[in-house]
Amino acid sequence: MKVTIDGQEIEVEAGTTILQAARKLGGESVPPAMCYYSKLKGSGGKCRCCLVEVAKGSDADPRPMPKLMASCVTGCMDGMEINSKNSDRVREARESVTEFLLINHPLDCPVCDQAGECDLQNLSFEHGKSKTRFIEEKRTFEPEDIGPNIQLHMNRCILCQRCVQVADQLTDNRVHGVMDRGDHANISTCISKAIDNEFSGNMIDVCPVGALTDKTFRFKSRVWFDKPYNAHRECKTPGCCGKTTIWMFGEEIQRVTGRKDEYHEVEEFICNSCRFDHKQPSDWVIEGPRKFEKDSVINQNNYTQKLETVTINTEEGILKGREGDRKKISMSDIGYDEKIDGEKLNSDK
Amino acid sequence: MSKKILLDQINVPGIRTYEVYRKEGGYASVEKAIKAMTPDEVVEEVKKSGLRGRGGAGFPAGMKWSFIDKKSGKPRHLVCNADESEPGTFKDRYLMEFLPHLLIEGMITSSFALGANLSYIYIRGEYMWVYKILERAIAEAKAAGWLGKNILGSGYDLELHVHCGAGAYICGEETALIESLEGKRGNPRIKPPFPAVSGLWANPTVVNNVETIASVPWIVNNSGDDYAKIGVGRSTGTKLISASGHVKNPGVYEIELGLTVDEFMNSDEYLGGMYSDRPLKALIPGGSSVPILPADLIYKTTNGEDRLMTYESLSDGGFATGSMLGSGGFIVYDDTACIVRNTWNFSRFYHHESCGQCTPCREGTGWLEKVLWRIENGQGREEDIDLLWSIQSKIEGNTICPLGDAASWPVAAAIRHFREEFEYHIRFPEKIKNRNHFVAEPFSQVKHLVTKQTV
């Protein structure tokens, strides 16, 4: 069947959703998705980021759909015409969802481990505003250790429920889920249980924001300082592909993750043993550097391309004072009684 | 006097018991349907009747029944939605409490029409005493052979169960109700697939409101054509209205659709006019989720015609000048009512009851409530009215289920019709500090303060 997205026609098989068709097409027409995850059954439809306008239902029934449709759960029909980036209604709806998601999400990107890999950060770059209209108090939760390897920062959670689906579909005996309802809804274990299933680490990979973090990596490094490599090992855990991305700082493996595609979805799930226990370079067969999309923050530290020499021409005055600073950065050179401006702590000045 | 078809026997002593109900002609529709009609003929009669779903949406019941997937070969189910949780609506409770066998009779006849062998009544958790009444009535009906195996020797089997919910408003949404019935968290499902194709345990399922199902026995006994003769246009039959607020005679009434709002409000047969004879300020005709109407739009439509108690007349001209018949929760306000506080109160309810599954509803309902709380408590800012308008417009139509719309419409209508009252709250915070600020000094007396200079 043929569908048209933003004026571009594409042929898709029956059962394809609008989002899948758009992804086949690629480019700017691909709607953003925070809750949909192609590898997880039943995901999608919740975040409402991927709303699109169906201007023509099908050849058989050309009436437009009155409401915007969630592209991740709406099937294509033959002759369907869809407006994604070309629609003002869609743009407005995505801006609304972004605003709603950010009213309670703390902007702690400077300390969040997900910075540089955060889908919400990307969404707000694309559809966000520089100012918030929300002046009320944000909802807050205490950080929670939900197992030996994972810490939950509920403040950052956007209730996409991907982690719940991972637990449902990849692990036995799910012990966590959504508690409460409305904007009180939160992810937690029932009750104070530890998530220690062999595949639980995949919850971290599917989390689009920084709500579920890898305790073996927390605050070790910003991702753009690490160099990702594709690597694999002979893993004997049933269900684990053993194919990973290892994130290295020098000779040290900072973290191990599944390999993600251009939509930040892992290609194959990996076990906790690969993810948390194998942090020696000798544990892995390194295949080579991993490539990232051009606009990715991680790509700012791209080492797979040849760098051109960069010359910064600045006025001398701009760098004035830097020499003094440089000395003080080395704290060992500063006595305990010395203030940062160079004066003695007990100075009369 | 309006014709009564649901509450006709309400005053018969002991009608709640099987013996009396049967003696009064109860279960005749089951006999007629099973012995003299095919299931398709029953569906056809319901279609002819023009009966529309009485839960609020008003979708034609017969058409809904005809959507059920009969070709799949899967078991089919009928689920009665008795999760009546809309603020201002309490008519199903009345029906179930006093006429439980009418509902059970409707369930059996409707299940037969749909070919369902396992049906459920999903009842609101707070209606525990009604749950017990229904349990007992089902046991009586079963003992008398109206339920179970081989009903009336026809070979038709039906099991009927009552399931008590945990008290969540969202479980009144049909797919959330099905999820809850399956033992899961009551979250709405993404549609399609619709329940008629994949509902309870992925089987074809019809979910109907209590009042809808209770109307079926009369239709089968008397014919769909006779039912269609009652009412006006596409609003056929009778409707239960639960009236509350500042009226002389609050309560549950059965009216013929097509009655004028004026007659319903002011005649002694019904509400008997305003309590304490104070001026009418506003009206919500269909439960808290539908738009509020100001006094000048209550009795007349935009064409200058009498506003009728029908689906069409109450929604006259869209939400700018109309509202909805909804579930028939008739809430009346006199001039001492504070629309801002009332809107905040509703917002608080929808915020509390949002399931939290989709973003606009989860975040938007909370935001609405917080802004309304500030305005009502003298902390509003000039830009807050436009902010409220913007938030509600971003929720409406963008959510998985209609709860988002239900949260958004009351706010939109309140701002549309009572903007000056919001401005008054913002500009004169010291005047609204008293909780009953409009009781001693109704808004009409202080209106000039904001009309002199708009915010």
Interface residues (C-beta under 8 A of the other chain):
Chain A: G44 G45 K46 C47 R48 C49 L51 K67 L68 A70 V73 A93 S96 V97 E99 F100 L101 I103 N104 R133 F134 E136 I158 L159 Q161 G177 V178 D180 R181 G182 D183 H184 A185
Chain B: A168 I170 R185 I190 H351 H352 E353 S354 C355 G356 Q357 C358 T359 P360 R362 E363 G364 T365 G366 W367 K370 V371 R374 L387 S390 K394 G397 N398 T399 I400
